[in-house]
Amino acid sequence: MTPIYLIQDRLVPKEEVRVSPDDRGYYFGDGIYEVFRVYGGKLFEAEAHFHRLERTAAAVRIDLPAASSELKKQLEQLIAANSLVEGTVYLQITRGAAPRNHMFPAQAEPVLMAYTTELKRPVHTMQQGISVVTMEDIRWLRCDLKTLNLLPNTLAKQYALDQGADDVVLHRSGLVTECSASNVMIVKEGAVITHPADNLILHGITRAVALRLARELGIPVAETPFTLDDLRQAEEAFVTGTTIEVTPVISVDGIPVASGSPGPVTRRLQQAFEQAISSCIPQ
């Protein structure tokens, strides 16, 4: 079946999608995006994703082409058009097309594009865990905004792959921030610890769900910076993200985290997340 894309407010075959060479997203990365998880044909945590989209749009001064309620309906139509059951929806909005100039164009219509991708849950990876390497976080200071400017993140991810690892843990002068496309947490004395949701990290939707579930389970939570030494000496470590859910980290820079196997707190959170998914799928 030919993939169907959402362009502005129209559903069209992929072959009909066209990108203007004057689009500011193309030559400035002047745009924003969201990646939604789909379980059972339904958007997961849609309200939280749209809240973040609105926040980012306001911060970079891009007008959303429609209200979040209308955008949600359009994405649901896109999911139905592609018969997507399990996967993701990528939504991107650029400032629009205009002659290249650093100043905002006086007149430019935001350009919306969205598409779906089939993606199974990474069950094997979540069971086995991943390895990470560390590197200095040299990105800009508004990592809380979900913009198209992701070259530093792609370079970081490739650095990890070049080292034979699955991902990179970024740090600023020894204080851990996040991974290339996910948030990172540790377990210390039975408590879940993660960097606070400030300007240095993306305010992950799965991060928020994991912290909420931890509190519901009676697991202590601390949103406070921790160091590379804390990471290396942690009882457990795991990452959270839209496509990876709750995935254990079993080694850092080639050194095992604790026993080198996923820990009990991580397993409890995985089970709780599984239940959260099940509760949102129509029976």
Secondary structure, DSSP 8 states (H G I E B T S, - for coil): ---EEEETTEEEEGGG----TTBHHHHH--EEEEEEEEETTEEESHHHHHHHHHHHHHHHT---SS-HHHHHHHHHHHHHHTT-SSEEEEEEEE--B-SS-SS--SS---EEEEEEEE----HHHHHH-EEEEEEE--S-S-TTS-BS--HHHHHHHHHHHHTT-SEEEEEETTEEEEESSSEEEEEETTEEEE--SSTTS---HHHHHHHHHHHHTT--EEE---BHHHHHT-SEEEEEETTTEEEEEEEETTEESTTSS--HHHHHHHHHHHHHHHHHS--
